[in-house]
Amino acid sequence: MRIPLLTLQEELQRVLEKFDFTPERAAHCARLFAETDRDGVYSHGLNRFARFIQYIQKAYVVPGAEPVLEFNQGGLERWNGQQGPGNLNARAAMDQAVALARQFGIGSVAVRNTNHWMRGGSYGWQAADAGCVALCFTNTLPNMPPWGGKSPALGNNPFVMAVPRSNGQHVVLDMAMSQYSYGKLRKYVEAGQDLPVPGGYDAAGNLTRNAATIEETERALPVGFWKGSGLSMLLDLMAGILSGGRTTADIGQLADEYGVSQVFICLDVSRFQDAAFTDALIDQTIAFTQKSTPVSPENAILYPGENVWRTRQENIRLGIPVDEAVWEQVRAM
């Protein structure tokens, strides 16, 4: 079934207000969840909302907590997220990184003691909408084995990069350090489908396309094998060092995933070149890349963010696809 974007947002806001969110904060939080579904990232929108409410009930997420500034020097800041809602903390941090970039050319905001930011790509699009190049990343609980290991000792530590285009069709990469995020694995399990390419290991140590098996073994495959393993560790270290917060090793000692560390970096390219130059460079790069011969006629070559833009337009026009059972579960809250 499909429902209008505004209907989805209003229903989520209604529930959040019952869990001690002020109307204003509930509206902002609900909008971030709804826009995640609008853009087709269904694993981190409505389908993750019930789990978000559970974390509030467990006091991992504190509805009224807002981030506080702990350190600033030029374009560099460190905040304490005070275990507030992760998507609201991330939105505020990126807003501040953009403001610092406007002032100094580059702005970096590191946040400790925050929560799952839900869809990381939201903050790449946010920065690009403001005309900024951006990088942001977060650590997680241990949910991926290091290269050469069997048991989880790294996070899949999502990483986002964005470059702006004046027409709003930005180039945005939103990726986990595992071949598939656990949210994406869950969607394949629910659909009863195999993964397009191997995403982890079975109990015998063989690569598998069975998402349920990977969930059971907790042996997700790092992107690029040893390269993804190394990149995961470096992102985790940078998040912990810059924020003064927990690393994946620390988060693994907690009862669940909360109190994570995140970094948001923005560069205001308008300080040294105009949008026309940026647009021309991006257009040339995309055109050159898409001249490559597709492996099959039905497989288009897309730039990062292109499918999100297309899905967004479709879902605004037709309504947001939702699982009816999940939708009724939320309506009953």
N, C-alpha and C positions, 0 to 999 in steps of 0.2 A: 504494500500500500504506500501511497505518497501523501504527505501533508504539507501545507504551506510553511515556509521558513518561519514566519512570524508566529504561527500556532505552536511550532516546536519550541521556539524561544520562550514564549509566554508560559507554556506548561512547565518547562524547566525552572523558570523564575519562580513560579508559584511554589514548587517544591522547595527550592532553596530558601525562600522566605520562611518556610516552616522549620527550617534548620538553622535559624538565628542569623541569616544574612539580612543586612539592611536592604530595602528595596533597590537602592542604587547599586550596591555590590552584587546583589542577586541578578540584576539586569545585565551587568557587565559579564559576570561568570556564565550566565545562561547564553548570552550572545556568542561567547567563545566556543562553547559546546556546540551550539546550533550551526555556527559557521564552519566548524570542523566537518559536520555532516553535509553541509551545503557544498563543500569542496570535495566531497567523495571519500574522506578519510573516515569511514564508518566505524573502524575499530576503536577510535578514540573520541567519538562523540556520544550520541545517545546510548550506544552499546556499552560505554564505560561509565555511564552516569550512576548506576546503582552501586558500583564499586566505590565511586567517589563519595557517595552518601554513607557507605559503610565506614570509610576512613574518617568521616566526620564523627560518626557515632563512637568510634574507637579513640577519638581525640587525637588522631594523627594529624588531622587537618583542623585548624582553628578558624572558624568562619570570619570572625571580626579582626583577626590579626593582620596588621599591615607592616610592610618592610620598613626598617629604620636604617638610616645612614650611620655607618660606623667609622668610615675613613674616606677622605677624598684628598686628592692631590692632582691638580690640573684636570685632565680628562679621564683620570682613573678613580673609580669609586668602589667601595666594598659595603654591602648591605647585609643585614640580618633579616631573613624572611619571616622569622618568628612562627614558623610552621603554619603560615597562612595558606590559603588556596593557591596551588601552584600556578594555575593559569593567570590568576590576578597578579601574583607577584611577578611572573614573567612579563606580562603586559606592561606593568609599571617599570620594570627594569629596562625593557627595550625603549620605552618612552624616554627614560632618563639617558640612555646611551645615545639616542638620537639628539636630545637636547645638548649633550656634551659635544657631540660631533659638530653641531651647528656652531658651538662656541670655539672649539679647539681644532676642528678638522677631523679628529678621531675621538671617540668616546668608548670607554670600557667600564661596564658595571658587572661586578661579580657578586653573587648572592649565595650566602650559606643558610642552612637551616630552613630550606624551603621544601616544596613538595612537587610531585610529578606535574610537569607542565602541560600534560595531555598531548596535543598535537604540536610538535616543535616547529613545524613549518609556518604556523600562525605568526610567529615572531619574525621570521624571514620576510613574509609578505607585509607585515606591519612596517618594517624598516624600509623595504623597497617602495611602499606607498608614500613614505616620507622622502623618497629620492636618495636613499642611502644604500651603499654596499654594506652587507652585514655578514657576520659569522656568529653563531651561538652554539653552545653545547652544554650537556648535562651529564652527570654520572647517575648510576643506578645501583640497585642491589646486585650482588654477584649472580649472573644468569647466563654466563657464557664461559666455556673452558678456554684457557689460553692455548695457543698453538703448542701441540705436543702434550697437552694435559687431557684428563677425562672429566674432572669435576669442575663445576663453575668457580672461577676465581677472578673473573673480569666482568664488568658490566657491558651491556650492548650499547651504552653511552651515545644516544642520538646526537647527530651533528647536522647543522643547518648552514647553508650558504645562500646568499641572495644578491642579485644585481638588478637594479631598477630599469624599467622601460617607461617612457612617457605615456604610452597607451595603456598602462596598467597590466599588460601581459608579461609580468616579470619572469626572470629566470631564477627559479628557486629549487635548490636541492635539499631534501629532507630525508635523511637516512640514518638507520641504526648501524652499529658496528657488526651486528649479526646479519647474515644474508637476508633473513626475514625477522622483523620485530615479532615479539610474542603476541601482540595484538593481531598482526597479520596471520600468524600461524593459527590463532583461534578462529579467524574467519574461514580459513580453509578447512579446519576441523568441522565447524558447523555446517559448511556447505558439502561436506563429504567428498572433497576434491583433493587430488594430489597437487603438490607444489609444481610450478613450471620447471624448476631446476632444483637440484638437491639443496636442502637447507640445514642439514645437521646429520647426526649419526644415530643409528639404532643401537640396541643393547650389545650387539656383536661388534660394534665399531665400524660398521659399514655406512657409507653415505646413503641417505634416504630422502625421498620426496614425500614421505608420509608425515604430515604435520603433527598428528596425534602422537606418533612415536617420538618425535623430537621433544614434544612437551613432557613426555614421560621420562626420557633420559636426561633432560636438561642439558643436552649437548648440541646447542646451536652452533652453526658453522660461522666463523668470523669471515667477513668480506675480505677477499684477497688472501685468505688463509693466514699466513704468519704476518702479513702486512696489516690486516685488520686487527689482529691480536695486539700488535705493537701500537697501532693508532689508538685503540681503546685505552691502553694503559697511559699513553701520553695525555689524552683528553682528560682522563680521570685525575692525573697528577696536576695538570694545569688548573682544573676546576677547584681542587682542594687547596692548592697553593695560593691562587688569586683570591679566593673567597675566604680563606682561613677556616673552611668547613670540613665536612666529612669526605673521606674517599670511599670507594667501593668496599674496601676492606672494613672500614668502620661501619658502613651501612649494613654489611653482612652480619654484624653482631646484634642488630636490632631485631625486634619481633617481626617487623615488616618493613616495606620500603617507605621511609619518610625522612625528613631532615637532610635532603640531598643538596648538592652544590651545583651551581650553574654560572655560566659566563655569557655576556652579551656584548658584542663589539660592533661598532658602527663607524663608517667613514663617509663623510659628506663630500662626494666627488664634485658637487657643484662649486666648490671653492676653487677648483683649478681647471674645470672644463664644463662646457654646457651640455644640456641633455641631448642635443642633436648629435654631438660626437659619440656619446655613449650609445644612443639608439643605432647609429650607423654601424658601429663596431659590432654590436650584438646581432643586428640583422644580417651582416655579412657572415658572421660566424655560424649562425643558425642555417643560413642558406647553403653555405659550403658543406656543413655537416649533413644536411638532409639530401644532398646530391649523391650520397653514398647509396649504392644499390641495395635495396632491402633483401633480406634473406628469403622472403616470400611476399607475394603481392598484398596479402592481407595484413602484414606487419609494417605499420608506418614507423618512421624514425621520428621520435618526439624529443624535444628539448626538455630539460627538467622544469616542471611547472606547467607545461603545455596541456597535459591531460587534466590537471587541476582546474585550469581556466575553462576548458571545454565543459567539464562536469559542473562547474559552478553555474555557467550560463544555462545549462539544461535543467539543473535542479531549481534555479530561481524561476524558470519558466513553467516547469511541470510539477514542482513540489519535491520535498525531500523523501527519498525511499527509506522506509523504516520497517523493522521487523515488528509485526503486529503484536506478538506476545511481549516483546520488550516495551513497546509503546504503552500497552495496557498496564504493565507492571509499574511504569513511571506514573501513569495517570492515577493509579491506586495509592500512591504514596501520600 
